[in-house]
Amino acid sequence: MPNSPSPTGRDAVALTDRTDGRPVYVIGGGPGGLAVAASLRARGVRAVVLEKSDRVGASWRGHYDRLHLHTTRRWSALPGLRMPRAFGRWVGRDDVVRYLEKYTEHHELEVVTGVGVTRIDRAPDGSGDWQLTATGGRVLRGRAVVVATGFNHTPRIPDWPGRDTFTGELLHAAAYRNPAPYADRDVLVVGIGNTGAEIAADLAEGGASRVRIAVRTVPHIVRRSTAGWPAQATGILVRRLPVRLVDRAGAVMSRISVPDLAAQGLPRPDTGLYSRVRQGAIPVQDVGLIDAVRTGAVTPVAAVASFDKDTVVLADGTRLTPDAVIAATGYDRALEPLLGHLDVLDGRGRPVAHGGRSPKGAPGLYFTGFTNPISGMLREMALDAERIAKRVARASR
C-alpha cells in the first residue's frame, strides 16, 4: 500500500499541497470509498481518500473473529480486482482486510490516513466546488465529494429505563470479538439481525453456560446457500419483481428449507419477506442459529423493556439476571454533524440520493454504502462506484 501521510508535521503541508488540483475527495477508506477512488482513477479523475483511522478497512478490522461475508466471493469483489480463489466462497474477516489492502496497492490509490472530515460546505465563492473542514484545522477544496463513511458508523444502544443501574456487563456488539470471555457465563443477546444471530450462535458453540436472544420483531431466516444456490443470487434476481410475488415465493421456500421453530419461541413472521425488506429489514442468513435454537442452545425471549440493577425486565414481564448483555441493536449513520445543514438527509438521517445521483440542489455530492440490499452490500458498492465515477468524469469534461 502506498505510504499514507500522518496528520501532523510535514505531512500536513504535503496534504495541503495535494489539494491544488481540486481533486475529488472521498471520505472513508472502507470498501465503498476505495471502490469509488479506483473507478475514478480508471477514468483519469484524481481522487483523494480521507480516512480518519490509521489504515484502510478500519471497521472491518474491528469486526468479531467469526465473521464471514454472507455474499459470495465472486459477487463481493470491487471494480478492477477479483478476490483470490484461496479465500473460499464465503470470505472471512481477515481476508476482507487483506483484500482491501491489496486493492489500495493494486490501484495505487491516494489514501491519506489520520484525517477526519467534520463538515462539508459549498465553496463560498459560488464556483460550485465543495469545501471540507478537517482535523488539524485543514480546509480542503474539491470539485466533488463522495461520502462513504459507512452504514454501520456509530454503535447505538437504546436508552432503556434503568440501563445505568445494571450491575452486569453491558456492551454493544461492535465490542464483541469472540466467545472466550463468556465461557460458563449467562449471556443475553439483544437483537436478532444478522449480527445478533451470529453472535448468539458463536456464544453457544463457544462455551457460554446459557444464551438467550431477545426478539422484538420475528425475522425472516434464510439459508445462506441451498443445494449450492446462494441466497444472494436469489436476492439479485428478485429485486425488480412485484413485492407480493416475492413474498409468496419466499414463504414457500421458507417452509421447504427452514424448520418451524414456533415451539422454541421463534415462529414464522406474519409479514412477507420482501415486504419486510422494503421496510429496511433484510433476512437473517443462517450460519448456526437454526440448529442452536432447535437444540435449545439458544433460547429466544421477549424484547428488553428495562433494567433493574442486576435484572433485565422483558416486555412480557419476565425477569432475567444474565451476567452479560450484548446489544446487537444497530448503528447510526451519524451524518447530521457532517452535512445535516445541507438538507440532503431524510427523516432517518440517511441520504436522500444514493449512488450516481446527487441530492437536489447539491450537484457534485455523492453517497455510497448507505443501503443494505438483499443483493449484497459490497456488490452494490461496486455498482455505485462505477455510476459515481461515470457521472463525475462526465461533469469534469
Legacy VTK file of the C-alpha trace (Angstrom):
# vtk DataFile Version 3.0
C-alpha trace
ASCII
DATASET POLYDATA
POINTS 397 float
0.000 0.000 0.000
1.314 3.492 -0.771
2.662 5.483 2.105
-0.149 7.238 3.942
0.836 10.541 5.489
0.181 11.134 9.154
-1.862 14.204 10.034
0.970 16.147 11.616
4.204 17.970 10.771
5.486 17.951 7.222
2.771 15.600 6.101
0.153 18.217 6.893
1.900 20.516 4.432
2.013 17.697 1.883
-1.728 17.216 2.197
-2.312 20.922 1.655
-0.121 20.820 -1.437
-2.103 17.920 -2.841
-5.350 19.907 -2.820
-4.115 22.292 -5.501
-5.527 20.175 -8.331
-9.072 20.303 -6.925
-9.391 16.526 -6.678
-12.487 14.565 -5.870
-12.446 13.897 -2.149
-13.682 10.525 -0.968
-14.479 10.426 2.745
-13.915 6.950 4.158
-11.327 4.278 3.408
-13.628 1.271 3.519
-14.820 -0.819 0.558
-17.198 1.841 -0.769
-14.686 4.659 -0.687
-11.847 2.615 -2.159
-14.097 1.328 -4.959
-15.094 4.866 -5.937
-11.485 6.063 -5.859
-10.356 3.196 -8.102
-13.206 3.783 -10.555
-12.403 7.492 -10.724
-8.704 6.813 -11.248
-9.546 4.420 -14.095
-11.277 7.349 -15.819
-8.386 9.738 -15.297
-10.001 11.630 -12.429
-7.824 12.308 -9.427
-9.345 11.103 -6.171
-8.001 11.533 -2.647
-9.358 9.205 0.016
-9.519 10.715 3.502
-9.549 8.083 6.252
-9.759 9.149 9.884
-8.095 5.996 11.233
-4.531 4.890 10.574
-5.349 2.199 7.976
-7.856 1.336 5.289
-10.658 -1.027 6.206
-10.744 0.111 9.827
-14.299 -1.040 10.509
-13.592 -4.487 9.080
-10.585 -4.891 11.341
-12.843 -4.360 14.343
-15.490 -6.976 13.499
-15.845 -10.182 15.517
-13.478 -13.045 14.751
-16.053 -15.465 13.358
-17.396 -13.097 10.710
-17.570 -14.239 7.094
-19.316 -12.485 4.246
-22.853 -13.667 3.618
-22.277 -12.893 -0.054
-20.156 -14.954 -2.410
-16.559 -14.139 -3.221
-17.471 -13.596 -6.878
-20.154 -11.008 -6.101
-18.223 -9.264 -3.345
-15.213 -8.071 -5.351
-14.717 -4.387 -6.060
-14.096 -2.923 -9.546
-10.817 -3.872 -11.138
-9.614 -6.686 -8.858
-11.022 -10.139 -8.210
-10.877 -11.747 -4.819
-8.437 -14.714 -4.771
-9.986 -18.175 -5.019
-7.931 -19.139 -1.986
-10.276 -17.007 0.133
-13.038 -19.573 -0.379
-16.647 -18.993 -1.297
-17.528 -17.149 1.921
-14.698 -14.733 2.625
-13.575 -14.290 6.229
-12.962 -11.006 8.010
-9.162 -11.159 7.854
-9.207 -11.953 4.149
-11.513 -8.997 3.507
-8.936 -6.772 5.214
-6.114 -8.296 3.137
-8.147 -7.714 0.004
-8.740 -4.032 0.832
-5.018 -3.537 1.468
-4.149 -5.246 -1.802
-6.841 -3.280 -3.615
-5.340 0.006 -2.441
-1.888 -1.082 -3.573
-3.042 -2.571 -6.879
-4.835 0.600 -7.960
-2.187 2.912 -6.479
-4.850 4.819 -4.631
-4.058 8.109 -2.952
-5.091 7.484 0.647
-4.437 9.962 3.441
-4.912 8.467 6.899
-5.397 10.188 10.220
-7.598 12.888 8.701
-11.250 13.096 9.669
-13.737 15.410 7.992
-16.011 17.275 10.379
-18.092 19.401 7.999
-18.950 19.699 4.307
-19.995 23.018 2.762
-20.389 24.571 -0.645
-17.351 26.671 -1.511
-18.167 30.268 -0.522
-17.060 31.761 -3.854
-20.008 30.311 -5.778
-17.766 28.221 -8.036
-19.720 25.024 -7.428
-16.776 23.406 -5.650
-17.048 21.788 -2.238
-15.198 22.776 0.919
-14.242 20.296 3.625
-13.317 21.171 7.184
-10.978 18.506 8.515
-8.923 17.674 11.577
-5.963 19.865 12.349
-7.762 22.977 11.125
-7.469 21.979 7.491
-9.809 23.421 4.902
-9.797 21.339 1.722
-11.418 22.114 -1.608
-12.564 19.664 -4.248
-14.605 19.579 -7.426
-16.787 16.822 -5.955
-17.181 14.907 -2.700
-18.133 11.276 -2.162
-19.310 10.380 1.342
-18.509 6.738 2.142
-18.385 6.770 5.930
-20.378 3.587 6.230
-23.775 2.122 7.035
-22.517 0.889 10.420
-20.833 4.016 11.711
-21.734 4.735 15.340
-22.881 1.907 17.663
-26.354 2.514 19.077
-27.621 1.167 22.409
-31.222 2.050 23.262
-31.770 4.209 26.314
-33.682 1.539 28.194
-35.149 2.659 31.522
-32.766 1.728 34.319
-29.916 0.948 31.917
-27.414 2.890 34.001
-28.281 0.841 37.095
-27.381 -2.506 35.523
-24.678 -4.213 37.584
-23.795 -6.822 34.984
-21.707 -6.321 31.851
-23.382 -4.366 29.057
-21.681 -3.855 25.708
-22.571 -3.178 22.100
-21.990 -5.938 19.565
-19.309 -3.732 17.995
-17.120 -4.521 21.019
-17.639 -8.300 20.800
-14.746 -10.322 19.387
-15.145 -13.988 20.376
-16.851 -16.188 23.000
-13.786 -16.812 25.179
-14.580 -14.100 27.794
-18.110 -15.529 28.166
-17.271 -19.165 28.855
-19.513 -20.547 31.638
-21.469 -17.282 31.791
-25.143 -16.476 31.244
-25.438 -14.117 28.263
-28.396 -12.256 26.791
-28.023 -11.069 23.196
-30.434 -8.262 22.334
-31.456 -8.099 18.689
-31.913 -10.824 16.117
-30.499 -9.281 12.992
-27.602 -10.983 11.250
-25.073 -9.799 13.821
-27.110 -10.764 16.870
-27.993 -14.161 15.404
-24.392 -14.987 14.613
-23.061 -13.797 17.973
-25.671 -15.889 19.779
-24.630 -18.990 17.815
-20.968 -18.178 18.429
-21.545 -17.929 22.191
-23.470 -21.202 22.281
-20.712 -23.008 20.408
-18.008 -21.276 22.428
-18.976 -22.436 25.904
-21.368 -19.889 27.397
-23.439 -21.595 30.092
-26.665 -20.110 28.805
-27.519 -17.997 25.770
-30.786 -16.178 25.216
-31.663 -13.827 22.388
-34.195 -11.032 22.857
-36.544 -10.705 19.884
-38.589 -7.574 19.237
-39.702 -8.494 15.702
-39.507 -12.070 14.467
-37.129 -12.113 11.473
-37.205 -13.993 8.228
-34.459 -16.597 8.283
-32.970 -17.951 5.067
-30.249 -20.460 4.385
-27.061 -18.808 3.162
-26.968 -21.456 0.453
-29.459 -24.137 -0.588
-28.196 -27.031 -2.729
-25.280 -24.820 -3.755
-27.518 -21.887 -4.747
-26.584 -18.798 -2.692
-29.305 -16.653 -1.146
-27.546 -13.657 -2.677
-28.315 -14.934 -6.177
-31.999 -15.015 -5.309
-31.719 -11.523 -3.858
-30.271 -10.255 -7.130
-32.952 -11.941 -9.241
-35.982 -10.750 -7.288
-35.135 -7.082 -6.819
-37.340 -5.944 -9.706
-40.164 -8.425 -9.255
-43.523 -7.490 -7.668
-43.390 -7.498 -3.867
-46.388 -9.813 -3.481
-44.881 -12.379 -5.839
-41.592 -12.434 -3.946
-43.425 -12.625 -0.617
-45.330 -15.723 -1.770
-42.236 -17.380 -3.203
-40.286 -16.587 -0.039
-42.958 -18.192 2.127
-42.819 -21.384 0.058
-39.007 -21.535 0.220
-39.065 -20.904 3.967
-41.398 -23.840 4.601
-39.152 -26.069 2.484
-35.740 -25.050 3.844
-36.295 -23.704 7.360
-37.896 -25.801 10.126
-40.810 -24.473 12.154
-39.267 -23.097 15.356
-42.509 -21.847 16.915
-42.269 -24.372 19.742
-38.827 -22.975 20.582
-40.156 -19.403 20.677
-39.353 -18.324 17.131
-42.497 -18.528 14.970
-42.589 -17.690 11.294
-43.104 -13.968 10.569
-46.581 -12.795 9.607
-45.188 -10.213 7.165
-43.787 -11.191 3.751
-40.026 -11.386 3.275
-39.794 -8.761 0.554
-42.338 -6.515 2.218
-40.033 -6.523 5.219
-37.023 -5.791 3.016
-38.817 -2.756 1.595
-39.218 -1.559 5.184
-35.461 -1.834 5.692
-35.178 -5.238 7.399
-33.174 -7.803 5.462
-33.477 -11.529 6.253
-31.181 -13.275 8.701
-28.853 -15.604 6.839
-28.398 -18.733 8.876
-24.859 -19.548 9.972
-25.790 -21.645 13.000
-28.817 -20.019 14.628
-31.399 -22.537 13.355
-29.604 -25.515 14.866
-28.821 -23.592 18.045
-32.490 -22.697 18.584
-33.727 -26.147 17.592
-31.419 -27.859 20.089
-32.057 -25.360 22.880
-28.522 -23.989 22.855
-30.016 -20.539 22.166
-33.387 -19.580 23.654
-35.470 -16.775 22.090
-37.145 -14.482 24.627
-39.221 -11.308 24.504
-37.788 -7.872 23.814
-35.998 -5.936 26.536
-38.212 -3.393 28.323
-35.971 -2.119 31.130
-33.154 -2.811 33.558
-33.305 -3.001 37.344
-29.846 -3.361 38.898
-28.858 -6.984 38.240
-32.118 -7.743 36.428
-33.304 -7.374 32.841
-37.064 -6.955 32.562
-38.598 -8.223 29.322
-41.676 -6.926 27.518
-43.730 -9.922 28.695
-42.802 -9.284 32.330
-40.133 -11.976 32.562
-37.174 -11.033 34.764
-33.693 -12.331 33.891
-30.372 -11.972 35.692
-27.724 -12.515 32.989
-24.038 -11.994 33.660
-23.667 -10.057 30.418
-25.885 -8.319 27.883
-24.638 -7.860 24.314
-26.676 -5.263 22.432
-26.841 -6.087 18.716
-29.078 -3.068 18.317
-27.648 -1.459 15.221
-25.780 1.678 14.300
-26.409 5.295 13.477
-25.145 6.752 10.203
-24.064 9.893 12.144
-24.219 12.130 9.080
-26.004 15.068 10.698
-22.890 16.797 12.117
-21.161 16.404 8.766
-23.831 17.721 6.417
-27.160 17.974 8.213
-27.245 21.676 7.316
-27.314 20.905 3.581
-30.836 19.455 3.504
-29.645 16.212 1.903
-30.807 13.739 4.582
-34.207 12.174 5.146
-36.069 11.890 8.442
-33.969 8.882 9.473
-30.701 10.665 8.810
-29.932 8.813 5.587
-29.038 10.405 2.227
-31.995 11.294 0.028
-29.974 10.298 -3.042
-27.514 7.471 -3.484
-25.033 6.088 -5.964
-24.739 8.035 -9.194
-27.324 10.649 -8.254
-26.617 13.807 -6.275
-29.279 15.227 -3.963
-31.375 18.008 -5.450
-29.555 21.305 -5.068
-26.228 19.639 -4.253
-24.537 18.725 -7.561
-21.188 17.066 -7.100
-22.103 15.494 -3.741
-22.446 11.704 -3.789
-23.116 8.926 -1.295
-22.281 5.224 -1.297
-22.721 2.427 1.216
-25.824 3.726 2.974
-28.214 0.981 1.900
-28.336 -2.656 2.948
-29.827 -4.500 -0.049
-30.569 -8.219 -0.209
-28.413 -8.381 -3.339
-25.305 -7.729 -1.224
-23.816 -4.513 0.104
-20.364 -4.978 -1.467
-21.899 -5.778 -4.838
-23.989 -2.620 -4.708
-20.975 -0.560 -3.623
-19.105 -1.806 -6.701
-22.020 -0.796 -8.939
-22.340 2.567 -7.178
-18.636 3.215 -7.698
-18.975 2.855 -11.456
-22.063 5.058 -11.558
-20.460 7.793 -9.487
-17.227 7.696 -11.477
-19.095 7.996 -14.781
-21.087 10.951 -13.531
-18.046 12.758 -12.127
-15.954 12.108 -15.242
-18.756 13.424 -17.441
-19.058 16.566 -15.319
-15.282 17.060 -15.441
-15.293 17.020 -19.222
LINES 1 398
397 0 1 2 3 4 5 6 7 8 9 10 11 12 13 14 15 16 17 18 19 20 21 22 23 24 25 26 27 28 29 30 31 32 33 34 35 36 37 38 39 40 41 42 43 44 45 46 47 48 49 50 51 52 53 54 55 56 57 58 59 60 61 62 63 64 65 66 67 68 69 70 71 72 73 74 75 76 77 78 79 80 81 82 83 84 85 86 87 88 89 90 91 92 93 94 95 96 97 98 99 100 101 102 103 104 105 106 107 108 109 110 111 112 113 114 115 116 117 118 119 120 121 122 123 124 125 126 127 128 129 130 131 132 133 134 135 136 137 138 139 140 141 142 143 144 145 146 147 148 149 150 151 152 153 154 155 156 157 158 159 160 161 162 163 164 165 166 167 168 169 170 171 172 173 174 175 176 177 178 179 180 181 182 183 184 185 186 187 188 189 190 191 192 193 194 195 196 197 198 199 200 201 202 203 204 205 206 207 208 209 210 211 212 213 214 215 216 217 218 219 220 221 222 223 224 225 226 227 228 229 230 231 232 233 234 235 236 237 238 239 240 241 242 243 244 245 246 247 248 249 250 251 252 253 254 255 256 257 258 259 260 261 262 263 264 265 266 267 268 269 270 271 272 273 274 275 276 277 278 279 280 281 282 283 284 285 286 287 288 289 290 291 292 293 294 295 296 297 298 299 300 301 302 303 304 305 306 307 308 309 310 311 312 313 314 315 316 317 318 319 320 321 322 323 324 325 326 327 328 329 330 331 332 333 334 335 336 337 338 339 340 341 342 343 344 345 346 347 348 349 350 351 352 353 354 355 356 357 358 359 360 361 362 363 364 365 366 367 368 369 370 371 372 373 374 375 376 377 378 379 380 381 382 383 384 385 386 387 388 389 390 391 392 393 394 395 396
